[in-house]
């Protein structure tokens, strides 16, 4: 699982969250013969700004990933160098993939962060971690579970800043639940805009409920109240532009609610959809959270199986969200490791659970 350290705290989402980030990632049924990273120096499909001041698209198509019957692997990294000498301002990220790509998280880092060439490589071979990638650069995109096409498109004049010499790095989790082999192929597009057209820079905020205890044959909800005042140096002073939830097959909802301030108790996001479709939502106009002291984060699950389910990949679950805000800093919100969950009540067959939430600020490059 993914982890981040905040003093003694360990949070599985790091700066983005998602599936798999440890040395025990499942490799069963996946062809790793192309995972060298040496074949592609990056940039063959990249369109470089020639100083025209026009929008520029940076694109890359990676080699197909061979997944055998019932195969799974969360130890695959994909990278390509943009070759940019100046900052790039990205307004839209678009991803295309085929069946078998369960989830992917995408970061921006520098050439020397994970040296060794570009293309496809084993994440653990270069010591990749979400925390390391986030600390070296930042988060740029996350894919909805099993979505084969997805776009993260911000409003006009709003963008993420990529520094000079950026490398785009994706950690992907492939999963084949079919009786036939699969060959998902990932294509990424970054649609940039000239800096002169950028009015608002966005940074990321990640939420993660790590200590899931989803009981068999029941419905469950998990909530944490995240106080931002200490990490932000006062009440919230930013707006919400985008949010993407992440859960697996048992997930049935994810909600975000305001705590404190003039809009105390207002639900600003709710999704009740299953996996397989894009779940990210852009807010235009953005949602002003000014004056709030925190945010309440809730995930809900329906577990019809005879087994309890915890946090993890495969047949386990996750409770994550990536959001973008117009703050001068980014944030990570979650609780300390496992054994933090507490069932607070059980009503009408629904188990209601809570866990503490700590918020860590960070400064993107």
C-alpha positions as CSV (number, residue, x, y, z in Angstrom):
1,X,0.0,0.0,0.0
2,X,1.0,3.6,-0.4
3,X,2.3,5.3,2.7
4,X,3.3,8.8,3.9
5,X,5.1,9.8,7.0
6,X,4.0,12.8,9.1
7,X,6.3,12.4,12.1
8,X,5.2,9.0,13.2
9,X,2.1,9.0,11.1
10,X,1.9,6.8,8.0
11,X,-0.7,7.6,5.4
12,X,-1.4,5.3,2.5
13,X,-2.3,7.9,0.0
14,X,0.9,9.9,0.1
15,X,0.3,12.9,-2.3
16,X,-2.1,11.2,-4.6
17,X,-3.1,7.8,-3.4
18,X,-4.2,4.9,-5.4
19,X,-3.3,1.3,-5.8
20,X,-0.1,-0.4,-4.8
21,X,3.2,1.1,-3.8
22,X,5.1,-1.6,-1.9
23,X,7.7,-4.2,-2.6
24,X,5.2,-7.0,-2.4
25,X,3.1,-5.8,-5.4
26,X,1.5,-8.7,-7.2
27,X,3.2,-9.6,-10.5
28,X,1.1,-12.7,-11.4
29,X,0.4,-13.1,-15.1
30,X,2.0,-9.9,-16.3
31,X,4.7,-9.9,-19.0
32,X,7.6,-7.8,-17.6
33,X,10.0,-8.4,-20.5
34,X,9.6,-4.8,-21.7
35,X,10.0,-3.2,-18.3
36,X,13.5,-1.9,-18.8
37,X,12.9,1.8,-19.4
38,X,15.9,1.9,-21.7
39,X,14.1,1.9,-25.1
40,X,12.5,5.3,-24.9
41,X,14.4,8.5,-24.1
42,X,11.1,10.3,-24.0
43,X,9.5,12.8,-26.2
44,X,9.0,11.1,-29.6
45,X,5.3,12.0,-29.4
46,X,5.8,15.3,-27.6
47,X,5.0,18.6,-29.3
48,X,7.2,21.4,-28.0
49,X,6.2,25.0,-27.8
50,X,8.1,27.0,-30.4
51,X,7.3,30.4,-28.9
52,X,4.1,31.0,-30.8
53,X,2.1,31.6,-27.7
54,X,-0.5,29.1,-28.8
55,X,-1.8,26.1,-26.8
56,X,0.5,23.1,-27.1
57,X,-0.4,19.4,-26.5
58,X,2.2,17.0,-25.1
59,X,1.3,13.3,-25.8
60,X,2.8,9.9,-25.2
61,X,1.6,6.4,-26.1
62,X,3.3,3.6,-24.1
63,X,3.8,0.0,-25.2
64,X,0.9,-2.4,-24.4
65,X,1.1,-4.2,-21.1
66,X,0.6,-8.0,-21.4
67,X,-1.7,-9.4,-18.7
68,X,-2.4,-13.1,-18.5
69,X,-5.6,-14.6,-17.3
70,X,-6.4,-13.5,-13.8
71,X,-3.2,-11.5,-13.8
72,X,-2.5,-8.5,-11.5
73,X,0.4,-6.1,-11.1
74,X,0.7,-2.8,-9.2
75,X,4.5,-2.4,-9.6
76,X,4.5,-0.8,-13.1
77,X,5.8,2.7,-13.7
78,X,5.5,4.6,-17.0
79,X,7.5,7.8,-17.6
80,X,8.4,10.2,-20.4
81,X,10.4,13.4,-20.5
82,X,8.7,16.5,-21.8
83,X,11.9,18.2,-22.8
84,X,10.7,21.6,-21.7
85,X,13.2,24.4,-21.0
86,X,10.4,26.7,-19.5
87,X,7.5,26.0,-17.2
88,X,4.4,24.4,-18.7
89,X,0.9,25.4,-17.6
90,X,-1.4,22.4,-18.0
91,X,-5.2,23.1,-18.2
92,X,-6.3,19.6,-19.3
93,X,-5.1,16.1,-18.8
94,X,-6.6,13.4,-21.0
95,X,-6.0,9.6,-20.7
96,X,-6.9,6.7,-22.9
97,X,-6.5,3.1,-22.0
98,X,-8.0,-0.3,-22.6
99,X,-9.6,-3.0,-20.4
100,X,-7.3,-4.2,-17.7
101,X,-6.0,-0.9,-16.5
102,X,-7.5,-0.8,-13.1
103,X,-6.1,2.5,-11.9
104,X,-3.2,4.9,-12.4
105,X,-1.7,7.9,-10.6
106,X,0.4,10.4,-12.4
107,X,3.1,12.8,-11.0
108,X,5.6,15.3,-12.3
109,X,9.2,14.9,-11.3
110,X,12.7,15.8,-12.5
111,X,15.1,13.9,-14.7
112,X,17.3,12.9,-11.8
113,X,14.5,11.8,-9.5
114,X,14.3,8.3,-10.9
115,X,17.2,8.0,-13.4
116,X,17.5,5.1,-15.8
117,X,15.6,6.0,-19.0
118,X,11.9,6.2,-19.8
119,X,9.1,4.0,-21.0
120,X,8.0,1.1,-18.8
121,X,10.0,0.0,-15.7
122,X,9.5,-1.7,-12.4
123,X,8.7,0.9,-9.7
124,X,10.6,-0.9,-7.0
125,X,13.8,-1.2,-9.2
126,X,14.3,2.6,-8.8
127,X,12.9,3.0,-5.3
128,X,9.7,4.7,-6.5
129,X,7.2,5.8,-3.9
130,X,4.3,8.2,-4.1
131,X,5.7,10.2,-1.2
132,X,9.0,10.5,-3.0
133,X,7.4,11.5,-6.3
134,X,5.2,14.0,-4.6
135,X,8.0,15.5,-2.6
136,X,10.2,15.8,-5.8
137,X,7.4,17.5,-7.8
138,X,3.7,17.0,-7.4
139,X,0.6,15.3,-8.6
140,X,-0.9,15.9,-12.0
141,X,-3.7,13.4,-12.6
142,X,-5.5,10.3,-11.2
143,X,-7.6,7.8,-13.2
144,X,-11.0,6.7,-12.0
145,X,-11.1,3.0,-11.3
146,X,-11.3,1.0,-14.5
147,X,-12.2,4.1,-16.6
148,X,-10.9,3.6,-20.2
149,X,-11.1,7.3,-21.1
150,X,-11.0,10.2,-18.8
151,X,-10.3,14.0,-19.0
152,X,-9.4,16.3,-16.2
153,X,-10.3,19.7,-17.7
154,X,-10.1,22.8,-15.6
155,X,-11.9,26.0,-16.4
156,X,-10.4,28.6,-18.7
157,X,-7.5,30.4,-17.1
158,X,-6.8,27.7,-14.5
159,X,-3.8,25.4,-14.7
160,X,-1.2,23.2,-13.0
161,X,2.4,24.5,-13.3
162,X,5.0,22.0,-14.5
163,X,8.6,23.2,-13.9
164,X,11.4,23.1,-16.5
165,X,12.8,19.6,-17.4
166,X,9.6,17.8,-16.3
167,X,9.3,14.1,-16.4
168,X,5.7,12.7,-16.3
169,X,5.6,9.6,-14.2
170,X,2.6,7.2,-13.8
171,X,2.2,4.3,-11.4
172,X,-0.3,1.9,-12.9
173,X,-2.2,-1.0,-11.5
174,X,-3.4,-3.6,-14.0
175,X,-5.9,-6.3,-13.2
176,X,-7.4,-8.9,-15.5
177,X,-10.6,-10.6,-14.1
178,X,-11.5,-12.1,-17.5
179,X,-10.7,-15.6,-18.8
180,X,-8.7,-14.1,-21.7
181,X,-5.4,-12.3,-21.8
182,X,-5.5,-8.5,-22.1
183,X,-3.2,-5.8,-23.5
184,X,-4.0,-2.4,-22.1
185,X,-2.2,0.5,-23.8
186,X,-1.9,3.9,-22.1
187,X,-1.9,7.2,-24.0
188,X,-1.6,10.5,-22.1
189,X,-2.2,14.0,-23.4
190,X,-1.3,17.2,-21.6
191,X,-3.0,20.3,-23.0
192,X,-1.1,23.4,-22.1
193,X,-1.9,27.1,-22.3
194,X,0.4,30.1,-22.5
195,X,1.4,31.5,-19.1
196,X,-0.1,34.8,-20.2
197,X,-3.5,33.2,-20.1
198,X,-3.2,31.7,-16.7
199,X,-5.0,33.5,-13.9
200,X,-5.2,30.7,-11.3
201,X,-2.6,28.1,-10.3
202,X,-3.9,24.9,-8.7
203,X,-2.3,22.6,-6.1
204,X,-3.5,19.2,-4.9
205,X,-5.2,18.0,-1.7
206,X,-5.5,14.3,-1.0
207,X,-7.8,12.4,1.4
208,X,-7.4,8.8,2.6
209,X,-9.3,6.7,5.1
210,X,-6.7,4.0,5.7
211,X,-8.2,1.8,8.4
212,X,-11.2,0.3,6.6
213,X,-13.1,-2.5,8.4
214,X,-16.0,-3.4,6.1
215,X,-18.1,-6.1,7.7
216,X,-19.4,-9.1,5.7
217,X,-23.0,-9.1,4.6
218,X,-23.6,-5.4,5.6
219,X,-23.4,-1.8,4.5
220,X,-20.8,0.4,6.1
221,X,-19.9,4.1,6.1
222,X,-16.5,5.6,7.2
223,X,-16.1,9.3,8.1
224,X,-13.2,11.5,9.2
225,X,-13.3,15.2,10.2
226,X,-10.2,17.0,8.9
227,X,-9.3,20.3,10.5
228,X,-7.2,22.5,8.2
229,X,-6.7,25.5,10.4
230,X,-3.2,24.5,11.8
231,X,-1.9,23.3,8.4
232,X,-3.3,26.3,6.6
233,X,-2.3,28.9,9.2
234,X,-5.9,29.8,9.9
235,X,-9.3,29.1,8.4
236,X,-9.6,27.8,4.9
237,X,-9.0,30.5,2.3
238,X,-9.2,28.6,-0.9
239,X,-11.8,27.2,-3.4
240,X,-12.4,23.7,-4.7
241,X,-12.0,23.3,-8.5
242,X,-11.9,19.5,-9.0
243,X,-12.3,16.3,-7.1
244,X,-11.9,12.6,-8.1
245,X,-13.0,9.8,-5.7
246,X,-11.4,6.4,-5.7
247,X,-12.9,3.1,-4.4
248,X,-13.3,-0.4,-5.7
249,X,-16.2,-2.7,-6.6
250,X,-17.9,-2.5,-3.2
251,X,-17.9,1.3,-3.1
252,X,-21.3,3.0,-3.4
253,X,-20.6,6.6,-2.4
254,X,-18.1,9.3,-1.5
255,X,-19.0,12.6,0.0
256,X,-17.3,15.9,1.1
257,X,-18.9,18.3,3.5
258,X,-17.9,21.7,5.0
259,X,-17.1,22.0,8.7
260,X,-17.4,25.4,10.3
261,X,-17.7,28.9,8.8
262,X,-20.7,30.4,7.0
263,X,-21.5,27.1,5.1
264,X,-21.1,24.7,7.9
265,X,-22.7,21.3,7.1
266,X,-23.0,22.0,3.3
267,X,-22.3,19.0,1.2
268,X,-20.1,20.2,-1.7
269,X,-19.6,16.8,-3.4
270,X,-21.4,13.5,-3.5
271,X,-21.1,10.5,-5.9
272,X,-23.2,7.4,-5.8
273,X,-21.8,5.7,-8.9
274,X,-20.0,2.3,-9.3
275,X,-16.6,1.8,-10.9
276,X,-15.8,1.8,-14.6
277,X,-16.9,5.3,-15.5
278,X,-15.1,8.6,-15.0
279,X,-16.0,9.9,-11.5
280,X,-14.1,13.2,-11.4
281,X,-16.0,16.4,-11.3
282,X,-15.0,19.9,-12.3
283,X,-16.6,22.9,-10.5
284,X,-17.1,25.9,-12.7
285,X,-17.5,28.3,-11.0
286,X,-15.3,26.8,-8.2
287,X,-16.8,26.2,-4.7
288,X,-15.7,28.9,-2.3
289,X,-14.7,27.2,1.0
290,X,-13.5,30.4,2.7
291,X,-14.1,30.6,6.4
292,X,-14.5,26.9,7.0
293,X,-12.3,25.2,9.5
294,X,-12.2,21.8,7.9
295,X,-13.8,19.2,5.6
296,X,-15.7,16.0,6.5
297,X,-14.8,13.0,4.3
298,X,-17.1,10.0,4.0
299,X,-17.0,6.7,2.0
300,X,-19.8,4.1,1.8
301,X,-19.7,0.4,0.9
302,X,-22.1,-2.5,0.3
303,X,-20.4,-5.8,1.1
304,X,-22.6,-8.8,0.0
305,X,-19.8,-11.3,0.5
306,X,-19.2,-13.7,3.4
307,X,-15.8,-12.1,4.2
308,X,-14.8,-8.9,5.9
309,X,-12.9,-6.5,3.7
310,X,-10.0,-4.1,4.6
311,X,-7.8,-1.7,2.8
312,X,-5.8,-2.9,-0.2
313,X,-5.8,-4.0,-3.8
314,X,-7.4,-7.0,-5.5
315,X,-10.7,-7.9,-3.7
316,X,-10.0,-5.3,-0.9
317,X,-11.2,-1.7,-0.9
318,X,-9.9,1.9,-0.7
319,X,-11.4,5.2,0.4
320,X,-9.5,8.0,-1.4
321,X,-10.0,11.3,-3.1
322,X,-7.8,13.7,-5.1
323,X,-8.9,17.4,-5.3
324,X,-7.4,20.5,-6.8
325,X,-7.6,23.9,-5.0
326,X,-6.3,27.4,-5.6
327,X,-4.1,27.4,-2.5
328,X,-0.5,28.4,-2.3
329,X,0.2,25.0,-0.8
330,X,-1.0,21.4,-1.1
331,X,-2.4,19.2,1.6
332,X,-2.5,15.5,2.7
333,X,-5.3,14.5,5.0
334,X,-5.7,11.2,6.7
335,X,-5.1,9.2,9.9
336,X,-2.2,7.3,11.4
337,X,-1.7,3.8,10.2
338,X,-4.1,1.1,11.1
339,X,-6.1,0.4,14.4
340,X,-7.6,3.9,14.1
341,X,-11.1,2.9,13.1
342,X,-14.0,2.9,15.6
343,X,-17.6,1.8,15.0
344,X,-19.7,4.6,16.5
345,X,-23.1,3.0,15.9
346,X,-25.0,0.4,13.9
347,X,-28.5,1.4,12.6
348,X,-30.8,-0.5,10.3
349,X,-28.0,-2.8,9.2
350,X,-25.5,0.0,8.4
351,X,-22.2,0.2,10.4
352,X,-21.1,3.8,10.9
353,X,-17.4,4.3,11.6
354,X,-15.0,7.1,12.4
355,X,-11.3,7.7,12.5
356,X,-9.1,10.7,13.3
357,X,-7.7,12.9,10.6
358,X,-4.4,14.8,10.5
359,X,-3.6,17.4,7.8
360,X,-0.1,17.9,6.4
361,X,0.8,20.9,4.2
362,X,3.4,20.6,1.4
363,X,4.9,23.1,-1.1
364,X,4.9,21.9,-4.7
365,X,7.8,22.9,-6.9
